[in-house]
Amino acid sequence: MSVFNAFLGRVVVQVVNPLILLLAAGAFVVFLWGVFEFIKNAGDEAKRSEGRSAIFWGLVGLVIIFGAYGIINIALATFNIPTIHKISP
């Protein structure tokens, strides 16, 4: 079972964590794009609405991504699966 736990820990460290980081970066870019559109088109209500929508969905994406990250870490700690700080090369 310890071999499986080590393998699962490495999968989380080398696949899941970078994927979460990439998705978080994408959601942050969407959020920033929405802020840019909201400010740039201050006079046009339709464009401001599009910017507001991008801000909203960027924040929703960030909340979902960081919530998933928290759930993964809770599951790892519950089942004593090694995380990035415990894996030796």
Phi and psi in radians as a Rosetta constraint file:
Dihedral C 1 N 2 CA 2 C 2 CIRCULARHARMONIC -1.189 0.35
Dihedral N 2 CA 2 C 2 N 3 CIRCULARHARMONIC -0.511 0.35
Dihedral C 2 N 3 CA 3 C 3 CIRCULARHARMONIC -1.158 0.35
Dihedral N 3 CA 3 C 3 N 4 CIRCULARHARMONIC -0.747 0.35
Dihedral C 3 N 4 CA 4 C 4 CIRCULARHARMONIC -1.114 0.35
Dihedral N 4 CA 4 C 4 N 5 CIRCULARHARMONIC -0.739 0.35
Dihedral C 4 N 5 CA 5 C 5 CIRCULARHARMONIC -1.111 0.35
Dihedral N 5 CA 5 C 5 N 6 CIRCULARHARMONIC -0.700 0.35
Dihedral C 5 N 6 CA 6 C 6 CIRCULARHARMONIC -1.136 0.35
Dihedral N 6 CA 6 C 6 N 7 CIRCULARHARMONIC -0.743 0.35
Dihedral C 6 N 7 CA 7 C 7 CIRCULARHARMONIC -1.087 0.35
Dihedral N 7 CA 7 C 7 N 8 CIRCULARHARMONIC -0.805 0.35
Dihedral C 7 N 8 CA 8 C 8 CIRCULARHARMONIC -1.112 0.35
Dihedral N 8 CA 8 C 8 N 9 CIRCULARHARMONIC -0.665 0.35
Dihedral C 8 N 9 CA 9 C 9 CIRCULARHARMONIC -1.094 0.35
Dihedral N 9 CA 9 C 9 N 10 CIRCULARHARMONIC -0.727 0.35
Dihedral C 9 N 10 CA 10 C 10 CIRCULARHARMONIC -1.180 0.35
Dihedral N 10 CA 10 C 10 N 11 CIRCULARHARMONIC -0.655 0.35
Dihedral C 10 N 11 CA 11 C 11 CIRCULARHARMONIC -1.078 0.35
Dihedral N 11 CA 11 C 11 N 12 CIRCULARHARMONIC -0.768 0.35
Dihedral C 11 N 12 CA 12 C 12 CIRCULARHARMONIC -1.096 0.35
Dihedral N 12 CA 12 C 12 N 13 CIRCULARHARMONIC -0.762 0.35
Dihedral C 12 N 13 CA 13 C 13 CIRCULARHARMONIC -1.217 0.35
Dihedral N 13 CA 13 C 13 N 14 CIRCULARHARMONIC -0.745 0.35
Dihedral C 13 N 14 CA 14 C 14 CIRCULARHARMONIC -1.649 0.35
Dihedral N 14 CA 14 C 14 N 15 CIRCULARHARMONIC -0.292 0.35
Dihedral C 14 N 15 CA 15 C 15 CIRCULARHARMONIC -2.074 0.35
Dihedral N 15 CA 15 C 15 N 16 CIRCULARHARMONIC -0.974 0.35
Dihedral C 15 N 16 CA 16 C 16 CIRCULARHARMONIC -1.200 0.35
Dihedral N 16 CA 16 C 16 N 17 CIRCULARHARMONIC -0.825 0.35
Dihedral C 16 N 17 CA 17 C 17 CIRCULARHARMONIC -1.057 0.35
Dihedral N 17 CA 17 C 17 N 18 CIRCULARHARMONIC -0.809 0.35
Dihedral C 17 N 18 CA 18 C 18 CIRCULARHARMONIC -1.120 0.35
Dihedral N 18 CA 18 C 18 N 19 CIRCULARHARMONIC -0.602 0.35
Dihedral C 18 N 19 CA 19 C 19 CIRCULARHARMONIC -1.137 0.35
Dihedral N 19 CA 19 C 19 N 20 CIRCULARHARMONIC -0.742 0.35
Dihedral C 19 N 20 CA 20 C 20 CIRCULARHARMONIC -1.111 0.35
Dihedral N 20 CA 20 C 20 N 21 CIRCULARHARMONIC -0.718 0.35
Dihedral C 20 N 21 CA 21 C 21 CIRCULARHARMONIC -1.100 0.35
Dihedral N 21 CA 21 C 21 N 22 CIRCULARHARMONIC -0.737 0.35
Dihedral C 21 N 22 CA 22 C 22 CIRCULARHARMONIC -1.118 0.35
Dihedral N 22 CA 22 C 22 N 23 CIRCULARHARMONIC -0.773 0.35
Dihedral C 22 N 23 CA 23 C 23 CIRCULARHARMONIC -1.142 0.35
Dihedral N 23 CA 23 C 23 N 24 CIRCULARHARMONIC -0.675 0.35
Dihedral C 23 N 24 CA 24 C 24 CIRCULARHARMONIC -1.127 0.35
Dihedral N 24 CA 24 C 24 N 25 CIRCULARHARMONIC -0.705 0.35
Dihedral C 24 N 25 CA 25 C 25 CIRCULARHARMONIC -1.107 0.35
Dihedral N 25 CA 25 C 25 N 26 CIRCULARHARMONIC -0.710 0.35
Dihedral C 25 N 26 CA 26 C 26 CIRCULARHARMONIC -1.111 0.35
Dihedral N 26 CA 26 C 26 N 27 CIRCULARHARMONIC -0.752 0.35
Dihedral C 26 N 27 CA 27 C 27 CIRCULARHARMONIC -1.143 0.35
Dihedral N 27 CA 27 C 27 N 28 CIRCULARHARMONIC -0.631 0.35
Dihedral C 27 N 28 CA 28 C 28 CIRCULARHARMONIC -1.180 0.35
Dihedral N 28 CA 28 C 28 N 29 CIRCULARHARMONIC -0.676 0.35
Dihedral C 28 N 29 CA 29 C 29 CIRCULARHARMONIC -1.116 0.35
Dihedral N 29 CA 29 C 29 N 30 CIRCULARHARMONIC -0.718 0.35
Dihedral C 29 N 30 CA 30 C 30 CIRCULARHARMONIC -1.075 0.35
Dihedral N 30 CA 30 C 30 N 31 CIRCULARHARMONIC -0.753 0.35
Dihedral C 30 N 31 CA 31 C 31 CIRCULARHARMONIC -1.052 0.35
Dihedral N 31 CA 31 C 31 N 32 CIRCULARHARMONIC -0.847 0.35
Dihedral C 31 N 32 CA 32 C 32 CIRCULARHARMONIC -1.119 0.35
Dihedral N 32 CA 32 C 32 N 33 CIRCULARHARMONIC -0.650 0.35
Dihedral C 32 N 33 CA 33 C 33 CIRCULARHARMONIC -1.104 0.35
Dihedral N 33 CA 33 C 33 N 34 CIRCULARHARMONIC -0.710 0.35
Dihedral C 33 N 34 CA 34 C 34 CIRCULARHARMONIC -1.109 0.35
Dihedral N 34 CA 34 C 34 N 35 CIRCULARHARMONIC -0.716 0.35
Dihedral C 34 N 35 CA 35 C 35 CIRCULARHARMONIC -1.098 0.35
Dihedral N 35 CA 35 C 35 N 36 CIRCULARHARMONIC -0.771 0.35
Dihedral C 35 N 36 CA 36 C 36 CIRCULARHARMONIC -1.053 0.35
Dihedral N 36 CA 36 C 36 N 37 CIRCULARHARMONIC -0.833 0.35
Dihedral C 36 N 37 CA 37 C 37 CIRCULARHARMONIC -1.125 0.35
Dihedral N 37 CA 37 C 37 N 38 CIRCULARHARMONIC -0.676 0.35
Dihedral C 37 N 38 CA 38 C 38 CIRCULARHARMONIC -1.104 0.35
Dihedral N 38 CA 38 C 38 N 39 CIRCULARHARMONIC -0.764 0.35
Dihedral C 38 N 39 CA 39 C 39 CIRCULARHARMONIC -1.330 0.35
Dihedral N 39 CA 39 C 39 N 40 CIRCULARHARMONIC -0.731 0.35
Dihedral C 39 N 40 CA 40 C 40 CIRCULARHARMONIC -1.093 0.35
Dihedral N 40 CA 40 C 40 N 41 CIRCULARHARMONIC -0.681 0.35
Dihedral C 40 N 41 CA 41 C 41 CIRCULARHARMONIC -1.858 0.35
Dihedral N 41 CA 41 C 41 N 42 CIRCULARHARMONIC 0.874 0.35
Dihedral C 41 N 42 CA 42 C 42 CIRCULARHARMONIC -1.111 0.35
Dihedral N 42 CA 42 C 42 N 43 CIRCULARHARMONIC -0.483 0.35
Dihedral C 42 N 43 CA 43 C 43 CIRCULARHARMONIC -1.520 0.35
Dihedral N 43 CA 43 C 43 N 44 CIRCULARHARMONIC -0.341 0.35
Dihedral C 43 N 44 CA 44 C 44 CIRCULARHARMONIC -1.796 0.35
Dihedral N 44 CA 44 C 44 N 45 CIRCULARHARMONIC 1.942 0.35
Dihedral C 44 N 45 CA 45 C 45 CIRCULARHARMONIC -1.134 0.35
Dihedral N 45 CA 45 C 45 N 46 CIRCULARHARMONIC -0.607 0.35
Dihedral C 45 N 46 CA 46 C 46 CIRCULARHARMONIC -1.156 0.35
Dihedral N 46 CA 46 C 46 N 47 CIRCULARHARMONIC -0.769 0.35
Dihedral C 46 N 47 CA 47 C 47 CIRCULARHARMONIC -1.196 0.35
Dihedral N 47 CA 47 C 47 N 48 CIRCULARHARMONIC -0.640 0.35
Dihedral C 47 N 48 CA 48 C 48 CIRCULARHARMONIC -1.093 0.35
Dihedral N 48 CA 48 C 48 N 49 CIRCULARHARMONIC -0.654 0.35
Dihedral C 48 N 49 CA 49 C 49 CIRCULARHARMONIC -1.120 0.35
Dihedral N 49 CA 49 C 49 N 50 CIRCULARHARMONIC -0.692 0.35
Dihedral C 49 N 50 CA 50 C 50 CIRCULARHARMONIC -1.118 0.35
Dihedral N 50 CA 50 C 50 N 51 CIRCULARHARMONIC -0.730 0.35
Dihedral C 50 N 51 CA 51 C 51 CIRCULARHARMONIC -1.112 0.35
Dihedral N 51 CA 51 C 51 N 52 CIRCULARHARMONIC -0.734 0.35
Dihedral C 51 N 52 CA 52 C 52 CIRCULARHARMONIC -1.088 0.35
Dihedral N 52 CA 52 C 52 N 53 CIRCULARHARMONIC -0.684 0.35
Dihedral C 52 N 53 CA 53 C 53 CIRCULARHARMONIC -1.141 0.35
Dihedral N 53 CA 53 C 53 N 54 CIRCULARHARMONIC -0.730 0.35
Dihedral C 53 N 54 CA 54 C 54 CIRCULARHARMONIC -1.140 0.35
Dihedral N 54 CA 54 C 54 N 55 CIRCULARHARMONIC -0.683 0.35
Dihedral C 54 N 55 CA 55 C 55 CIRCULARHARMONIC -1.052 0.35
Dihedral N 55 CA 55 C 55 N 56 CIRCULARHARMONIC -0.833 0.35
Dihedral C 55 N 56 CA 56 C 56 CIRCULARHARMONIC -1.039 0.35
Dihedral N 56 CA 56 C 56 N 57 CIRCULARHARMONIC -0.867 0.35
Dihedral C 56 N 57 CA 57 C 57 CIRCULARHARMONIC -1.244 0.35
Dihedral N 57 CA 57 C 57 N 58 CIRCULARHARMONIC -0.518 0.35
Dihedral C 57 N 58 CA 58 C 58 CIRCULARHARMONIC -1.120 0.35
Dihedral N 58 CA 58 C 58 N 59 CIRCULARHARMONIC -0.751 0.35
Dihedral C 58 N 59 CA 59 C 59 CIRCULARHARMONIC -1.164 0.35
Dihedral N 59 CA 59 C 59 N 60 CIRCULARHARMONIC -0.710 0.35
Dihedral C 59 N 60 CA 60 C 60 CIRCULARHARMONIC -1.064 0.35
Dihedral N 60 CA 60 C 60 N 61 CIRCULARHARMONIC -0.750 0.35
Dihedral C 60 N 61 CA 61 C 61 CIRCULARHARMONIC -1.073 0.35
Dihedral N 61 CA 61 C 61 N 62 CIRCULARHARMONIC -0.752 0.35
Dihedral C 61 N 62 CA 62 C 62 CIRCULARHARMONIC -1.114 0.35
Dihedral N 62 CA 62 C 62 N 63 CIRCULARHARMONIC -0.724 0.35
Dihedral C 62 N 63 CA 63 C 63 CIRCULARHARMONIC -1.114 0.35
Dihedral N 63 CA 63 C 63 N 64 CIRCULARHARMONIC -0.763 0.35
Dihedral C 63 N 64 CA 64 C 64 CIRCULARHARMONIC -1.133 0.35
Dihedral N 64 CA 64 C 64 N 65 CIRCULARHARMONIC -0.762 0.35
Dihedral C 64 N 65 CA 65 C 65 CIRCULARHARMONIC -1.127 0.35
Dihedral N 65 CA 65 C 65 N 66 CIRCULARHARMONIC -0.824 0.35
Dihedral C 65 N 66 CA 66 C 66 CIRCULARHARMONIC -1.255 0.35
Dihedral N 66 CA 66 C 66 N 67 CIRCULARHARMONIC -0.481 0.35
Dihedral C 66 N 67 CA 67 C 67 CIRCULARHARMONIC -1.158 0.35
Dihedral N 67 CA 67 C 67 N 68 CIRCULARHARMONIC -0.738 0.35
Dihedral C 67 N 68 CA 68 C 68 CIRCULARHARMONIC -1.114 0.35
Dihedral N 68 CA 68 C 68 N 69 CIRCULARHARMONIC -0.684 0.35
Dihedral C 68 N 69 CA 69 C 69 CIRCULARHARMONIC -1.080 0.35
Dihedral N 69 CA 69 C 69 N 70 CIRCULARHARMONIC -0.736 0.35
Dihedral C 69 N 70 CA 70 C 70 CIRCULARHARMONIC -1.136 0.35
Dihedral N 70 CA 70 C 70 N 71 CIRCULARHARMONIC -0.731 0.35
Dihedral C 70 N 71 CA 71 C 71 CIRCULARHARMONIC -1.125 0.35
Dihedral N 71 CA 71 C 71 N 72 CIRCULARHARMONIC -0.709 0.35
Dihedral C 71 N 72 CA 72 C 72 CIRCULARHARMONIC -1.085 0.35
Dihedral N 72 CA 72 C 72 N 73 CIRCULARHARMONIC -0.768 0.35
Dihedral C 72 N 73 CA 73 C 73 CIRCULARHARMONIC -1.174 0.35
Dihedral N 73 CA 73 C 73 N 74 CIRCULARHARMONIC -0.620 0.35
Dihedral C 73 N 74 CA 74 C 74 CIRCULARHARMONIC -1.137 0.35
Dihedral N 74 CA 74 C 74 N 75 CIRCULARHARMONIC -0.751 0.35
Dihedral C 74 N 75 CA 75 C 75 CIRCULARHARMONIC -1.116 0.35
Dihedral N 75 CA 75 C 75 N 76 CIRCULARHARMONIC -0.714 0.35
Dihedral C 75 N 76 CA 76 C 76 CIRCULARHARMONIC -1.104 0.35
Dihedral N 76 CA 76 C 76 N 77 CIRCULARHARMONIC -0.741 0.35
Dihedral C 76 N 77 CA 77 C 77 CIRCULARHARMONIC -1.205 0.35
Dihedral N 77 CA 77 C 77 N 78 CIRCULARHARMONIC -0.627 0.35
Dihedral C 77 N 78 CA 78 C 78 CIRCULARHARMONIC -1.119 0.35
Dihedral N 78 CA 78 C 78 N 79 CIRCULARHARMONIC -0.734 0.35
Dihedral C 78 N 79 CA 79 C 79 CIRCULARHARMONIC -1.695 0.35
Dihedral N 79 CA 79 C 79 N 80 CIRCULARHARMONIC 0.228 0.35
Dihedral C 79 N 80 CA 80 C 80 CIRCULARHARMONIC 0.927 0.35
Dihedral N 80 CA 80 C 80 N 81 CIRCULARHARMONIC 0.716 0.35
Dihedral C 80 N 81 CA 81 C 81 CIRCULARHARMONIC -1.558 0.35
Dihedral N 81 CA 81 C 81 N 82 CIRCULARHARMONIC 2.304 0.35
Dihedral C 81 N 82 CA 82 C 82 CIRCULARHARMONIC -1.099 0.35
Dihedral N 82 CA 82 C 82 N 83 CIRCULARHARMONIC 2.490 0.35
Dihedral C 82 N 83 CA 83 C 83 CIRCULARHARMONIC -1.843 0.35
Dihedral N 83 CA 83 C 83 N 84 CIRCULARHARMONIC -2.987 0.35
Dihedral C 83 N 84 CA 84 C 84 CIRCULARHARMONIC -1.027 0.35
Dihedral N 84 CA 84 C 84 N 85 CIRCULARHARMONIC -0.529 0.35
Dihedral C 84 N 85 CA 85 C 85 CIRCULARHARMONIC -1.420 0.35
Dihedral N 85 CA 85 C 85 N 86 CIRCULARHARMONIC -0.285 0.35
Dihedral C 85 N 86 CA 86 C 86 CIRCULARHARMONIC -1.848 0.35
Dihedral N 86 CA 86 C 86 N 87 CIRCULARHARMONIC -0.173 0.35
Dihedral C 86 N 87 CA 87 C 87 CIRCULARHARMONIC -1.472 0.35
Dihedral N 87 CA 87 C 87 N 88 CIRCULARHARMONIC 2.254 0.35
Dihedral C 87 N 88 CA 88 C 88 CIRCULARHARMONIC -1.698 0.35
Dihedral N 88 CA 88 C 88 N 89 CIRCULARHARMONIC 2.591 0.35
